[in-house]
Amino acid sequence: MKKRSVALIMSAVMMMGAAMPMAAQAEEEYVIKLALTQGDVPREESAEVTWAERFEEEVEAKSDGRINVEIYPSGQLGSADESVTGLLNNSLEMTCVNISLFNSIYPNAMALSCPAIFANEENCDAVLAGEWGQSFFSDMASEAGVRVLSAFCNGMRCFTTTDDELTTVDSAKGITFRVMQNEVYEKMVSAIGANPVPMAGSEMYTALQNGTVDGQENPPVNILNDKTYEVQNYMVLDKHVASIVTFAISENFWSNLPEDLQQVVADAANTVTPEAEAVCKNLNENGVAKLEEYGMKVYEPTEEELAAWHDAMRDPCVEFIKDQLGADVMDGLLDAIETAK
């Protein structure tokens, strides 16, 4: 009996010892480093900062401290391109970048950079949230190793210049524009008779200040946040591309999160996205007037002039994308846009 009792005690101790690592693993803590190129500014001045800071609050509260979110603004962890690389090599958990930054790892993203296809911001958001968008982001996660938790249009991109006033599409001929490192944007600028210069966003302000390039293109909210108005005098509201901002997480990191924490992260993204969208809408609605206050001269094209801008860009870029990806991706997106209108 004594030997049996000892054996039972030893067995119980071994079972407890085996269970302890499992319990410890269940309560493992995680750190999400979230890199932004956007500056450290008040929430009301940046949709990206609003999203990041509210995401931090939601995740840390709902995970009971099991996830700690660390926000690194102002490119502290590198450029937008470097942040995307960080997601892939597991040196970074999350980042906020324009959708076009994923072209190099998921070529189908090129379709969303096509100019003059979305009617407005609402049309773009409806497509991203709809069946086409959800299928697109699901495929991207499995094929490229990056999961987009949130994506929305942060405004329609417009051209600005230092010395040459922009009005009609012909006024852009011969001007040198900084564009993102994106072949579609290069094709777009060439199609209007201008000269594209691909360049990282972190280099843009200095290039404009030094006259290395004549102009650039961004939505009003970015022109305000990046203080581009300090080195640009003219803007035309040609609204050539729906600028899509994404908040993305490493698929490897995501897949190693327990299911309950995956749900916390996904729920947090869903909760804070409408808040960030509201900030973005407010900034864009009031942004043009603010830029005029800062001294920029803004030209709003007539319907005919706007159509001429768009017509010059659209078909060359659609054909270029179809040549690169095949027709199915582009045609599927165009169908989804029409359905969402």
VEXNUVO-865265 format. One line per 2 residues: number of its first residue (from 1); their letters; for each residue x, y, z of C-alpha. Coordinates in nm, 2 decimals. Layout:
% residues N
NUM) A) X,Y,Z; ...
This chain:
% residues 341
1) MK) 0.00,0.00,0.00; 0.28,0.24,0.09
3) KR) 0.46,0.17,-0.24; 0.13,0.23,-0.43
5) SV) 0.07,0.56,-0.25; 0.42,0.68,-0.33
7) AL) 0.36,0.58,-0.69; 0.04,0.77,-0.71
9) IM) 0.20,1.08,-0.56; 0.48,1.06,-0.80
11) SA) 0.24,1.02,-1.09; 0.04,1.32,-0.98
13) VM) 0.35,1.53,-0.95; 0.46,1.43,-1.30
15) MM) 0.12,1.52,-1.44; 0.13,1.86,-1.27
17) GA) 0.48,1.92,-1.41; 0.36,1.83,-1.76
19) AM) 0.06,2.06,-1.73; 0.25,2.36,-1.62
21) PM) 0.43,2.43,-1.95; 0.10,2.41,-2.13
23) AA) -0.06,2.66,-1.89; 0.25,2.89,-1.93
25) QA) 0.22,2.86,-2.30; -0.14,2.96,-2.30
27) EE) -0.06,3.27,-2.11; 0.24,3.37,-2.32
29) EY) 0.27,3.74,-2.38; 0.32,3.89,-2.73
31) VI) 0.46,4.22,-2.86; 0.34,4.39,-3.18
33) KL) 0.58,4.65,-3.31; 0.37,4.88,-3.54
35) AL) 0.58,5.09,-3.78; 0.44,5.42,-3.92
37) TQ) 0.60,5.66,-4.16; 0.35,5.92,-4.05
39) GD) 0.48,6.16,-3.79; 0.39,6.17,-3.43
41) VP) 0.10,6.41,-3.45; -0.23,6.45,-3.27
43) RE) -0.50,6.20,-3.36; -0.73,6.46,-3.51
45) ES) -0.46,6.55,-3.76; -0.39,6.19,-3.89
47) AE) -0.61,5.89,-3.97; -0.31,5.67,-3.94
49) VT) -0.21,5.79,-3.60; -0.58,5.76,-3.49
51) WA) -0.59,5.40,-3.61; -0.26,5.30,-3.45
53) ER) -0.33,5.46,-3.11; -0.69,5.33,-3.09
55) FE) -0.57,4.99,-3.20; -0.31,4.99,-2.92
57) EE) -0.58,5.08,-2.67; -0.83,4.82,-2.79
59) VE) -0.58,4.53,-2.82; -0.41,4.58,-2.48
61) AK) -0.74,4.62,-2.30; -0.92,4.33,-2.47
63) SD) -0.62,4.09,-2.44; -0.59,4.15,-2.07
65) GR) -0.23,4.26,-2.12; -0.13,3.95,-2.31
67) IN) -0.05,4.17,-2.62; 0.16,4.48,-2.59
69) VE) 0.15,4.72,-2.89; 0.45,4.94,-2.95
71) IY) 0.40,5.22,-3.20; 0.70,5.36,-3.39
73) PS) 0.61,5.68,-3.59; 0.81,5.90,-3.82
75) GQ) 0.99,5.61,-3.99; 1.18,5.52,-3.68
77) LG) 1.21,5.16,-3.80; 1.28,5.25,-4.16
79) SA) 1.11,5.34,-4.49; 0.77,5.20,-4.60
81) DE) 0.95,4.95,-4.83; 1.17,4.84,-4.54
83) SV) 0.86,4.79,-4.32; 0.72,4.56,-4.58
85) TG) 1.04,4.36,-4.59; 1.03,4.35,-4.21
87) LL) 0.69,4.18,-4.22; 0.84,3.91,-4.44
89) NN) 1.16,3.85,-4.25; 0.99,3.85,-3.91
91) SL) 1.17,4.16,-3.77; 0.84,4.35,-3.77
93) EM) 0.49,4.25,-3.68; 0.28,4.53,-3.83
95) TC) 0.30,4.84,-4.05; 0.08,5.10,-4.22
97) VN) 0.16,5.15,-4.59; -0.01,5.24,-4.92
99) IS) -0.14,4.94,-5.11; 0.10,5.00,-5.39
101) LF) 0.39,4.91,-5.16; 0.28,4.54,-5.19
103) NS) 0.32,4.53,-5.57; 0.67,4.37,-5.53
105) IY) 0.55,4.09,-5.31; 0.20,4.05,-5.45
107) PN) 0.18,4.17,-5.81; -0.20,4.16,-5.82
109) AM) -0.20,4.47,-5.59; -0.09,4.66,-5.90
111) AL) -0.46,4.67,-6.02; -0.56,4.88,-5.72
113) SC) -0.31,5.15,-5.83; -0.48,5.20,-6.16
115) PA) -0.59,5.56,-6.22; -0.94,5.69,-6.31
117) IF) -1.13,5.37,-6.22; -1.30,5.45,-5.89
119) AN) -1.58,5.70,-5.89; -1.49,5.84,-5.54
121) EE) -1.37,5.73,-5.20; -1.70,5.56,-5.11
123) NC) -1.69,5.35,-5.43; -1.34,5.24,-5.34
125) DA) -1.43,5.15,-4.98; -1.73,4.95,-5.10
127) VL) -1.51,4.74,-5.33; -1.25,4.68,-5.06
129) AG) -1.51,4.57,-4.81; -1.70,4.36,-5.06
131) EW) -1.66,4.01,-5.20; -1.39,4.11,-5.44
133) GQ) -1.18,4.29,-5.18; -1.21,4.02,-4.92
135) SF) -1.11,3.75,-5.17; -0.82,3.97,-5.28
137) FS) -0.68,4.01,-4.93; -0.73,3.65,-4.84
139) DM) -0.53,3.54,-5.14; -0.26,3.80,-5.05
141) AS) -0.23,3.65,-4.70; -0.18,3.30,-4.83
143) EA) 0.04,3.38,-5.13; 0.25,3.68,-5.00
145) GV) 0.27,3.62,-4.63; 0.11,3.95,-4.53
147) RV) -0.24,3.98,-4.39; -0.43,4.31,-4.43
149) LS) -0.63,4.38,-4.12; -0.78,4.71,-4.25
151) AF) -0.78,4.89,-4.58; -0.96,5.21,-4.68
153) CN) -0.94,5.50,-4.92; -0.76,5.80,-4.75
155) GM) -0.85,6.03,-5.03; -0.81,6.09,-5.41
157) RC) -0.46,6.17,-5.52; -0.39,6.50,-5.69
159) FT) -0.09,6.66,-5.86; 0.10,6.96,-5.71
161) TT) 0.39,7.17,-5.84; 0.63,7.44,-5.73
163) DD) 0.64,7.68,-6.03; 0.40,7.57,-6.30
165) EL) 0.02,7.61,-6.23; -0.17,7.30,-6.31
167) TT) -0.52,7.33,-6.48; -0.59,7.11,-6.78
169) VD) -0.41,6.78,-6.85; -0.20,6.97,-7.11
171) SA) -0.05,7.18,-6.84; 0.13,6.88,-6.70
173) KG) 0.34,6.82,-7.01; 0.71,6.83,-6.95
175) IT) 0.68,6.85,-6.57; 0.89,6.62,-6.35
177) FR) 0.68,6.44,-6.08; 0.80,6.24,-5.79
179) VM) 0.59,5.92,-5.78; 0.59,5.62,-5.55
181) QN) 0.81,5.33,-5.66; 0.53,5.18,-5.87
183) EV) 0.53,5.10,-6.24; 0.17,5.19,-6.28
185) YE) 0.23,5.54,-6.15; 0.52,5.58,-6.38
187) KM) 0.30,5.47,-6.67; 0.03,5.71,-6.56
189) VS) 0.26,6.02,-6.55; 0.42,5.93,-6.88
191) AI) 0.07,5.90,-7.03; 0.00,6.27,-6.96
193) GA) 0.33,6.38,-7.11; 0.51,6.43,-6.79
195) NP) 0.83,6.28,-6.65; 0.80,6.03,-6.35
197) VP) 1.08,6.00,-6.09; 1.02,5.70,-5.86
199) MA) 1.13,5.79,-5.51; 1.07,5.69,-5.15
201) GS) 0.84,5.91,-4.96; 1.11,5.99,-4.70
203) EM) 1.32,6.16,-4.98; 1.03,6.35,-5.14
205) YT) 1.03,6.67,-4.93; 1.40,6.74,-4.98
207) AL) 1.37,6.66,-5.35; 1.09,6.92,-5.39
209) QN) 1.28,7.17,-5.18; 1.59,7.14,-5.38
211) GT) 1.41,7.14,-5.72; 1.52,6.78,-5.80
213) VD) 1.16,6.73,-5.91; 0.89,6.99,-5.99
215) GQ) 0.60,6.82,-5.83; 0.44,6.52,-5.67
217) EN) 0.09,6.36,-5.62; -0.09,6.28,-5.30
219) PP) -0.44,6.32,-5.14; -0.49,6.65,-4.95
221) VN) -0.46,6.47,-4.61; -0.11,6.36,-4.70
223) IL) -0.01,6.70,-4.84; -0.11,6.84,-4.50
225) ND) 0.05,6.57,-4.28; 0.38,6.57,-4.47
227) KT) 0.39,6.95,-4.49; 0.43,6.93,-4.86
229) YE) 0.25,7.26,-4.89; 0.57,7.42,-4.76
231) VQ) 0.76,7.34,-5.08; 0.47,7.33,-5.34
233) NY) 0.26,7.63,-5.46; 0.00,7.48,-5.69
235) MV) -0.25,7.19,-5.68; -0.50,7.06,-5.93
237) LD) -0.80,6.86,-5.80; -0.77,6.60,-6.08
239) KH) -0.84,6.31,-5.83; -0.66,6.06,-6.05
241) VA) -0.61,5.76,-5.81; -0.79,5.64,-5.50
243) SI) -0.52,5.63,-5.24; -0.56,5.31,-5.03
245) VT) -0.40,5.29,-4.69; -0.35,4.95,-4.53
247) FA) -0.27,4.82,-4.19; -0.10,4.49,-4.23
249) IS) 0.03,4.22,-4.00; 0.29,3.95,-4.07
251) EN) 0.11,3.63,-4.16; 0.38,3.43,-3.98
253) FW) 0.32,3.63,-3.66; -0.06,3.61,-3.70
255) SN) -0.06,3.23,-3.75; 0.14,3.19,-3.42
257) LP) -0.11,3.39,-3.22; -0.37,3.18,-3.02
259) ED) -0.71,3.19,-3.18; -0.86,3.40,-2.90
261) LQ) -0.59,3.66,-2.95; -0.64,3.66,-3.33
263) QV) -1.00,3.74,-3.26; -0.89,4.03,-3.03
265) VA) -0.67,4.17,-3.30; -0.93,4.14,-3.58
267) DA) -1.20,4.29,-3.36; -0.98,4.58,-3.27
269) AN) -0.91,4.65,-3.63; -1.28,4.64,-3.71
271) TV) -1.36,4.87,-3.42; -1.10,5.14,-3.49
273) TP) -1.12,5.16,-3.87; -1.45,5.36,-3.89
275) EA) -1.29,5.61,-3.64; -0.99,5.65,-3.86
277) EA) -1.20,5.68,-4.17; -1.40,5.96,-4.00
279) VC) -1.08,6.15,-3.93; -0.96,6.10,-4.28
281) KN) -1.29,6.22,-4.43; -1.29,6.53,-4.21
283) LN) -0.93,6.61,-4.31; -0.99,6.57,-4.68
285) EN) -1.32,6.77,-4.67; -1.14,7.06,-4.50
287) GV) -0.80,7.00,-4.63; -0.82,7.20,-4.95
289) AK) -0.93,7.51,-4.77; -0.65,7.46,-4.52
291) LE) -0.40,7.43,-4.80; -0.53,7.75,-4.95
293) EY) -0.48,7.91,-4.61; -0.12,7.80,-4.62
295) GM) -0.08,7.97,-4.96; -0.13,7.70,-5.21
297) KV) -0.33,7.80,-5.52; -0.58,7.52,-5.59
299) YE) -0.75,7.47,-5.93; -1.07,7.26,-5.96
301) PT) -1.12,7.13,-6.32; -1.45,7.15,-6.50
303) EE) -1.63,6.82,-6.57; -1.48,6.82,-6.92
305) EL) -1.13,6.90,-6.80; -1.15,6.63,-6.54
307) AA) -1.26,6.37,-6.79; -0.97,6.47,-7.01
309) WH) -0.73,6.41,-6.72; -0.88,6.07,-6.66
311) DA) -0.91,5.96,-7.02; -0.55,6.03,-7.08
313) MR) -0.44,5.80,-6.80; -0.69,5.52,-6.78
315) DP) -0.66,5.31,-7.09; -0.28,5.30,-7.11
317) CV) -0.26,5.19,-6.74; -0.54,4.94,-6.78
319) EF) -0.37,4.78,-7.07; -0.03,4.79,-6.90
321) IK) -0.18,4.61,-6.59; -0.35,4.35,-6.81
323) DQ) -0.01,4.28,-6.99; 0.15,4.23,-6.65
325) LG) -0.11,4.03,-6.47; -0.34,3.89,-6.74
327) AD) -0.69,4.03,-6.80; -0.88,3.84,-6.52
329) VM) -0.76,4.05,-6.22; -0.82,4.38,-6.38
331) DG) -1.15,4.29,-6.54; -1.27,4.14,-6.21
333) LL) -1.18,4.47,-6.03; -1.36,4.68,-6.29
335) DA) -1.67,4.46,-6.26; -1.66,4.50,-5.88
337) IE) -1.63,4.88,-5.92; -1.94,4.89,-6.15
339) TA) -2.14,4.67,-5.91; -2.05,4.89,-5.61
341) K) -2.15,5.22,-5.78
